[in-house]
Amino acid sequence: MAASLVNPALLGMFEVVRAKDPDDLSGTMRVTERVVRSSRVYTYQLRDRALWRMRFDQPIFTLATRGAGSILASYVDSSFATDVSVDGDEGDLFCFTTMLAGHMRLEREGKSTTASNHVGLAWRPDPSTRLLISDDNARTNVFFKATELESALEHMLDDNLRHPLVFETHLDWRTGLTASLKRQLDFVIQEFQQEDGVASSPVALASLTDLLVSLVLRGATHNYTDRLATAAGSAVPAYVRRAEDFMRAHSAQPIRMSHVAAAAGCSLRTLTTVFHHFRGTTPLGMLHSIRLDLACAELASGASGASVNMIARRYGFTNTARFAASFRRRFGTTPTEMAQRASIRGTLTLPIA
């Protein structure tokens, strides 16, 4: 299984540390975290003291890491049972671990969770963390910035978090969205081994990260899972409401969909997905409808005194024929007819001198 997911020949894109000498593990080995600056230090120590003075021809430990965007991916294998402790600052990353061979026990704050073939781990590396690694062990880790996940969660809830995000450590890879999450984490490891993969494409990486963050928050159980389920059952997500509010507020200005996504607090891909699901149209289609509605309201009131062409241009319709056709399809009348009716109403209500 390990060989199918991680190809040692393709680890050239990773920063790789290999150790043949147990003395290299008895001290400290600083893991380079390119996602964020950190003073965290991981200490590895072989559990069998008889091995401490032995020398080996082949590496007994391999650590490979690669960071891109807000993701850090790592592959670790070790020949012998090893204890790992974490020193340094408080954890500013969340880690999701998949076992390829052997098992690993996570101990934190008096609780213990064992990862194996069908069980993964969700954990936050910090000084309270201890890992007990089995013989002949191989695993992958995908790290995310804590701020990335917490910010996305706030947008999903449309509310500020009152407590830090905390995940349950146990992940059952065989069920529901958690199984989908594992497939995407495996995909990250495979792509990060490629020179021209997703990690080398900022646009593709941003889309993948957005999908992963959503799966992490919906597929892994945490202290906001119940609230998130309630929010998901609401009529319209906050993303949609914020996007539509932004469109209405800036309808008379040039708008790029990337600006709408930024105002909504999500990626353009997510924005397109939620509009398709909840509105049955694209964000651009919704902007078109909003501008038609506002143009219709102005024509119907007659208050501005502007011509049909002026109102059309104000809301971004530079082709008057297309504007008229779209207007008729939506409202069953032409812009000119709407303006004429407004003019007649205004004449009938003029005071008699």
URMOQUI-V688849 format. One record per backbone hydrogen bond with DSSP energy under -1.0 kcal/mol. NH is the residue of the N-H (numbers start at 1). CO is the residue of the C=O. Records with the same first field share a line. If there is no record, write none. Layout:
NH: CO ; CO
This chain:
5: 1
6: 2
10: 7
11: 8
13: 10
14: 11
15: 65
17: 63
19: 61
24: 21
25: 22
26: 22
29: 42
41: 87
43: 85
45: 83
47: 81
51: 48
52: 49
54: 51
60: 19
61: 19
62: 77
63: 17
64: 75
65: 15
66: 73
68: 71
71: 68
72: 143
73: 66
74: 141
75: 64
76: 139
77: 62
78: 137
79: 60
82: 133
83: 45
84: 131
85: 43
86: 129
87: 41
94: 144
95: 123
96: 142
97: 121
98: 140
100: 138
101: 138
104: 115
105: 132
106: 113
107: 130
108: 111
111: 108
113: 106
115: 104
116: 119
120: 171
121: 97
122: 169
123: 95
129: 126
130: 107
131: 84
132: 105
133: 82
134: 103
136: 79
137: 78
138: 101
139: 76
140: 98
141: 74
142: 96
143: 72
144: 94
146: 92
149: 145
150: 146
151: 147
152: 148
153: 149
154: 150
155: 151
156: 152
157: 153
158: 154
159: 154
168: 221
171: 120
173: 118
175: 172
179: 175
180: 176
181: 177
182: 178
183: 179
184: 180
185: 181
186: 182
187: 183
188: 184
189: 185
190: 186
191: 187
192: 188
194: 191
200: 197
201: 198
205: 201
206: 202
207: 203
208: 204
209: 205
210: 206
211: 207
212: 208
213: 209
214: 210
215: 211
216: 212
217: 213
218: 214
219: 215
220: 216
223: 166
225: 222
228: 224
229: 225
230: 226
231: 227
232: 228
233: 229
234: 231
241: 237
242: 238
243: 239
244: 240
245: 241
246: 242
247: 243
248: 244
249: 245
250: 246
253: 250
260: 256
261: 257
262: 258
263: 259
264: 260
265: 261
266: 261
271: 267
272: 268
273: 269
274: 270
275: 271
276: 272
277: 273
278: 274
279: 275
281: 275
286: 282
287: 283
288: 284
289: 285
290: 286
291: 287
292: 288
293: 289
294: 290
295: 291
296: 292
297: 293
298: 294
299: 295
300: 296
301: 297
302: 298
311: 307
312: 308
313: 309
314: 310
315: 311
316: 313
317: 312
318: 316
323: 319
324: 320
325: 321
326: 322
327: 323
328: 324
329: 325
330: 326
331: 327
332: 328
338: 334
339: 335
340: 336
341: 337
342: 338
343: 339
344: 340
345: 341
346: 342
347: 343
348: 344
349: 345
350: 347
